[in-house]
Amino acid sequence: MSAVRRALVPLSLGAALLVGCSDSVPDTSAGQTSASSAETPSNGQQFPDVIEVQVTRDGDDAFSFDVTISSPYDSADRYADGWRIVGPDGQVFGEMTLDHDHASEQPFTRSQPGVEIPSGVTMVTVESRDTQNGYGGRTQTVELPAS
């Protein structure tokens, strides 16, 4: 048995050397473009991320939201163009639309005052939106401050 093992070791090393010295697989992607490459930034991010949310109570059932979004791919052609505030049952309580990119300001924070949310709701989720891909990315779920 040990003689067989001794014979296999040089054969295994020889095979490894042959594989290591062989030509690599040719690149067949030269000259081809992917349909998604124009839509997906080089870092692969397709959606903006909500990275922080601060909530303050404006009144009995009204709240202000300070939302911080990261979208490092922002350009004039494609950018984070808003967010929405969603209750646990999927009801949308507020939406914010951003009319321009924030390429030179990353991450960025904007405020949305006067969002009315019924008193029975204690938590909401903030979701961000991209001009091309819609809603997606990292969300933040926050507890609403008590009255």
N, C-alpha and C positions, 0 to 999 in steps of 0.2 A: 504494500500500500504506500509506504514512504517513497519507494522508487517511482511510482506513478506520479505522486505529488511533485517529486523533484523534476520529472520530465515535463509536467504541465507548467511549472513556473517559467522556464525560458520561452515556451510557446506562448504563454499569456503576455509576457513582456514584448515579444516580437510582434504579436498582433496589435498591442497597444501602440507600438512605435509606427507600424504601418498606418493605422487609423489616424494617428497624430500628424503624420507627414502627408496624408492625402489632401487633394484639393478640397476646398470647402464647397458647399452647395452653391451653384451660381445664383446670383440675385436676379430674379425675373421681374422685379418691380420697377426697374429703371424705365422711365418714360410713361409709367402708369400713374394716374392720380386717383385717389380715393374720393368718392363723393362726399364723405364725411370730413375729409381733411380741411376743406374750406369752412366747414361749420364748427369744427372742434378745434380749440386753441392748442398750441403745442404742449401745454401742460395737461391736456385731456379734460379740463373742466368744462362741462356743458351748461351748468346752472350756477347762479350766484348762491352764496351761503349766507344765511342769517347768523351772525356770530354773537350778537348781544341784543337784548331788548330790556328797556327800562320802562316801567309803567307807573303812572301817577293817576290818582283819582281827581277828576275835574268837578264832579258833582255826584248826585245820587247814583246814576247809572251811566255816567260819562267818564271816559278815560283818555289820557294822552299817552302815546307810544313813541318812544325814541328808539329807532331801529337802526342797528349797525349792520351793514351788508359788505361782504367781500366778493368782488368780481374782478380778479386781476386781469382777465382777458378783455375788459371793457375797451371799446373803440367806438368811433362814430357809427360804424356799421352794425355793431352788435353789443348790447350792454344790458345790465340789470335795469329793468324799466318799472319795477314796482314790487309791492308785496300785498298780502291780504292777511286779515286777522280772522281765524277760524275757531269756532267753538268745538267742544268735544263731540257733538253730533254732526259736525260738518257744516253747520250754518256759518255763513260769512257775515261778520259784523262790520267790517270795514275794509276798504281797498285804497291803496295809495298808488298813484301813477307818477312816474318820473319821466320827464320829457327829453332828457339828454343823458349822454354818457358821463361817467365819473372816472375816466381813464387816468387823470392826473391826481385823483384823490382816492386812495385805497388803503384800508377800507373807508367807507363813508357812513355818516349818520344823518338821518333826517327824522323830522318829527311829524306826527299825525295827531292833532288834538281832536277832542269832541267825538270820540268813537263811543257810540251808545251800545251797552251790553246789559242784558237783563240781569236782575239781582240774583237769580238762581245759578248763574254761571260763575264759577270760581277760577277756572283755568282756560287759557286760549293758546293757540299755536300760531306763530307768525311764519308764513311761507313766502319765499321770494320768487320773482318771475324774471325770465330772460326774453328779450325781444324775439328771438328765433325759436327757442325751445319751450317756452311757457314756464309753468311752475315746476320747481324741482330743487334739488340741492338740500343742504343742511337746514333744518328748521329749528326754532326755539319755542319751547312750551313754557309759559310763565303763569304764575299764580297772580290773580288780580288782588290789589290791596283792599283790605276790608274798610268799610265805612266808619 
